[in-house]
Amino acid sequence: MKEMIEAVREFHRKFDLKEKGGEDMLHRMNLIMEEVGEISQCLTKGKSREDLIEEHADLLILLLGNAISLDFDLEKAFWEKLNKIMQRKSRMVNGTIRVTDS
């Protein structure tokens, strides 16, 4: 994970995202929604597995960039959240499993 974050940090430096609005969270959230939409299109339009994988990589790059933009330890946050999730119970809702605290 550290190597991926450093690579994305270099991307932010190379294109001067901090100074050019690329670290603005509203802008970043719009990009994330766009990528989620592209993942959905891959599924609904029957695009290739490679297209689907690429869109997931785009989403991951944006999420790593959020950690850089907001200056937080994403790996630590991941483990803390996963530990919480692992304590939850699952339930079936409309034929699919949900693991949620509500």
C-alpha positions in Angstrom: 0.0 0.0 0.0 2.8 2.4 0.8 4.3 2.1 -2.7 0.9 2.8 -4.3 0.4 5.9 -2.1 3.8 7.2 -2.9 3.2 6.6 -6.7 -0.1 8.6 -6.4 1.7 11.2 -4.3 4.2 11.6 -7.2 1.2 12.0 -9.6 -0.1 14.8 -7.5 3.3 16.5 -7.5 3.9 16.0 -11.2 0.7 17.6 -12.2 0.7 20.1 -9.3 -2.8 19.1 -8.2 -2.6 20.9 -4.8 -2.0 24.2 -6.5 -4.4 23.7 -9.4 -7.6 22.5 -7.6 -7.0 18.8 -8.1 -7.1 18.2 -4.3 -10.4 20.0 -3.8 -12.7 17.4 -2.2 -15.9 18.4 -4.1 -14.0 18.0 -7.3 -12.5 14.7 -6.2 -15.9 13.3 -5.1 -17.3 14.1 -8.5 -14.5 12.2 -10.1 -15.2 9.3 -7.8 -18.9 9.3 -8.7 -17.9 9.4 -12.4 -15.6 6.3 -11.9 -18.4 4.4 -10.0 -20.7 5.2 -12.9 -18.1 3.9 -15.4 -17.9 0.6 -13.3 -21.7 0.4 -13.5 -21.6 0.9 -17.2 -19.1 -1.9 -17.6 -21.5 -4.2 -15.9 -24.7 -3.0 -17.5 -23.3 -2.7 -21.0 -21.4 -6.0 -20.9 -17.9 -4.4 -21.3 -14.8 -6.5 -21.0 -13.3 -7.7 -17.8 -10.2 -5.6 -18.7 -12.4 -2.5 -18.9 -13.9 -3.3 -15.5 -10.5 -3.9 -13.9 -9.2 -0.6 -15.3 -12.2 1.4 -13.9 -11.5 -0.2 -10.5 -7.9 0.9 -10.7 -9.0 4.4 -11.5 -11.2 4.4 -8.4 -8.4 3.1 -6.2 -6.1 5.8 -7.5 -8.7 8.4 -6.6 -9.2 6.9 -3.1 -5.5 6.9 -2.5 -5.4 10.5 -3.7 -8.1 11.4 -1.1 -5.8 10.2 1.6 -3.0 12.4 0.2 -5.3 15.4 -0.2 -6.8 15.0 3.3 -3.5 14.0 4.8 -4.6 10.8 6.6 -3.2 7.3 7.0 -5.5 5.2 4.7 -3.9 1.9 5.6 -4.5 2.6 9.3 -8.1 3.7 8.6 -8.6 0.5 6.5 -7.5 -1.8 9.3 -9.6 0.0 11.9 -12.7 -0.1 9.8 -12.2 -3.8 8.8 -11.8 -4.7 12.5 -15.2 -3.0 13.2 -16.8 -4.7 10.2 -15.6 -8.2 11.2 -17.5 -7.8 14.5 -20.8 -7.3 12.8 -23.5 -9.8 12.1 -24.8 -10.5 8.6 -28.4 -10.6 7.4 -30.2 -11.3 4.2 -32.1 -8.4 2.5 -34.1 -9.1 -0.6 -32.0 -12.2 -1.4 -28.6 -10.7 -0.9 -26.3 -10.6 2.2 -25.7 -7.4 4.1 -23.1 -6.9 6.7 -24.1 -3.7 8.5 -24.5 -2.3 11.9 -28.0 -1.0 11.2 
